[in-house]
């Protein structure tokens, strides 16, 4: 992955490329972490790198379903509300039984599904707004698939920034050296690949 999305001539491809770029940031920020490190919460935040990867996987799944089923709502969750609330809270926590490789595998699969839907759906399709969610607008009835794509960029970039800070708190690693290591960029006077402390 290059350090920036490539220029494109069309709106759809630009949206897709920027979503993909922000998706890929999580593979870089997780590069070289152990399961224990991915599960750790070294900053003042209660969030971990693994928990953030879980959250952005579930977040994309929810918004992708809204876009795919538009102009209808996605099928309702049949589970009791208590189970739905518990599942939402669990999205932010990497459990003791979970592995970073497993979380990244689920994330990669959801990334592909997100990009597929954005490639196939008409960007002007109306995506209905549920009015029982207090932080959603009450005076607007629809977003569009285009809006959903922009919102995914917003959500992914916000949480990639969270993950950057947490990763730097773990071992002081920063984004470009992690990208260089993840993507095997040639080393230059400007950038070297991240290496575990024992190898530095």
C-alpha positions in Angstrom: 0.0 0.0 0.0 1.4 3.4 -0.9 1.6 6.2 1.7 -1.4 7.9 0.0 -4.4 6.8 -2.1 -3.8 7.0 -5.8 -5.5 9.8 -7.8 -8.6 8.7 -9.7 -10.8 10.3 -12.3 -14.2 9.1 -10.9 -16.2 9.8 -7.8 -17.0 6.1 -7.0 -13.4 4.9 -7.4 -12.1 7.9 -5.2 -14.5 6.9 -2.5 -13.5 3.2 -2.7 -9.8 4.1 -2.7 -10.1 6.3 0.4 -12.2 3.7 2.3 -9.6 1.0 1.4 -6.7 3.3 2.4 -8.2 3.8 5.9 -9.0 0.1 6.2 -5.4 -0.7 5.5 -4.1 1.6 8.2 -5.2 -1.0 10.8 -3.0 -3.7 9.3 0.0 -1.4 9.7 -0.9 -0.3 13.2 -1.1 -4.0 14.2 2.1 -5.0 12.5 4.4 -6.9 14.8 2.1 -6.9 17.9 1.7 -10.0 20.0 -1.8 -10.9 21.2 -1.1 -9.6 24.6 0.1 -6.2 23.2 -3.0 -6.0 20.9 -5.2 -6.7 24.0 -3.4 -4.1 26.2 -4.7 -0.7 27.1 -1.5 1.3 27.7 -3.0 4.8 27.3 -5.5 6.6 29.5 -8.2 5.2 27.1 -9.9 1.9 27.8 -9.4 1.0 24.1 -6.9 -1.5 22.7 -5.7 -2.0 19.2 -7.5 -5.4 19.1 -10.7 -3.9 20.4 -10.6 -1.1 17.8 -10.1 -3.7 15.0 -13.2 -5.5 16.4 -15.2 -2.3 16.5 -14.4 -1.1 13.0 -15.2 -4.6 11.6 -18.7 -4.5 13.3 -19.1 -0.8 12.4 -18.5 -1.6 8.7 -20.8 -4.6 8.8 -23.7 -2.4 10.1 -23.2 0.4 7.6 -22.6 -1.9 4.7 -25.9 -3.8 5.5 -27.7 -0.4 5.5 -26.3 0.4 2.0 -26.9 -3.0 0.6 -30.5 -3.2 1.7 -31.4 0.3 0.8 -33.9 1.8 0.1 -35.3 -0.7 2.7 -34.0 -1.2 6.2 -31.8 -4.3 6.8 -33.5 -7.2 8.5 -34.0 -6.4 12.2 -31.9 -8.1 14.8 -34.2 -10.8 16.4 -32.2 -11.0 19.6 -33.4 -9.5 22.9 -32.2 -5.9 23.5 -30.0 -7.0 26.4 -28.1 -9.3 24.1 -27.7 -6.6 21.5 -26.4 -4.2 24.1 -23.9 -6.8 25.4 -22.7 -7.5 21.9 -22.2 -3.8 21.2 -20.1 -3.4 24.4 -18.1 -6.5 23.5 -17.1 -4.9 20.1 -14.6 -2.7 21.9 -12.8 -5.4 23.9 -10.4 -8.0 22.6 -11.3 -11.0 24.7 -8.7 -13.4 26.3 -9.9 -16.1 23.9 -9.4 -14.0 20.8 -6.2 -13.7 18.7 -5.0 -10.7 16.7 -4.7 -13.0 13.6 -8.4 -14.0 14.0 -9.5 -10.4 14.4 -7.5 -9.3 11.4 -8.9 -12.1 9.3 -12.5 -11.1 10.1 -11.6 -7.5 9.4 -10.1 -8.4 6.0 -13.2 -10.3 5.0 -15.5 -7.4 6.0 -13.3 -4.9 4.2 -13.8 -6.9 1.0 -17.6 -7.0 1.5 -17.7 -3.2 2.2 -15.8 -2.4 -1.0 -18.0 -4.8 -3.0 -21.2 -3.1 -1.9 -19.7 0.4 -2.6 -18.7 -0.8 -6.1 -22.2 -2.2 -6.9 -24.7 0.1 -5.4 -26.0 3.4 -7.0 -24.4 6.2 -5.0 -27.7 8.1 -5.0 -29.8 5.3 -3.5 -31.7 6.5 -0.4 -30.5 4.8 2.8 -33.3 5.1 5.4 -32.5 6.7 8.8 -33.8 4.9 11.8 -35.5 7.5 14.0 -35.2 5.4 17.2 -31.5 6.1 17.5 -31.1 9.3 19.5 -27.8 10.5 17.8 -29.3 10.1 14.3 -31.1 13.1 12.8 -34.8 13.3 13.5 -35.6 15.8 10.8 -34.1 13.8 7.9 -35.5 10.6 6.5 -32.6 9.3 4.3 -28.9 9.4 3.7 -27.4 8.1 0.5 -24.9 5.4 -0.3 -22.5 8.2 -1.2 -23.0 9.6 2.4 -22.4 6.1 3.8 -19.1 5.9 2.0 -18.0 9.3 3.4 -19.1 8.2 6.9 -17.1 5.0 6.6 -14.0 7.2 5.8 -14.8 9.3 8.8 -15.2 6.4 11.2 -12.2 4.5 9.9 -9.9 7.5 10.0 -11.1 8.5 13.5 -10.4 5.0 14.9 -7.1 4.6 13.0 -6.0 7.8 14.8 -7.0 6.2 18.1 -5.1 3.1 17.2 -2.0 5.1 16.3 -1.9 6.7 19.8 -2.4 3.3 21.5 0.3 1.7 19.4 2.8 4.5 20.1 2.0 4.0 23.8 2.9 0.3 23.5 6.3 0.6 21.9 6.7 4.1 20.4 6.1 2.8 16.9 4.7 5.3 14.5 2.7 5.0 11.3 5.2 5.4 8.5 7.8 3.0 10.0 5.0 0.5 10.5 3.7 1.0 6.9 7.3 0.5 5.7 7.6 -2.7 7.6 4.1 -4.0 6.7 4.6 -3.2 3.0 8.4 -3.8 2.8 9.2 -0.4 1.5 12.8 0.2 0.5 14.6 2.0 3.3 16.0 5.5 2.8 17.5 8.3 4.7 13.9 9.4 5.4 12.3 6.2 6.5 13.3 2.9 8.0 11.2 -0.1 8.7 9.9 -0.8 12.2 11.7 -3.6 13.9 11.2 -5.2 17.3 13.2 -3.6 20.1 15.5 -6.6 20.4 16.5 -6.2 16.7 17.1 -2.4 16.8 
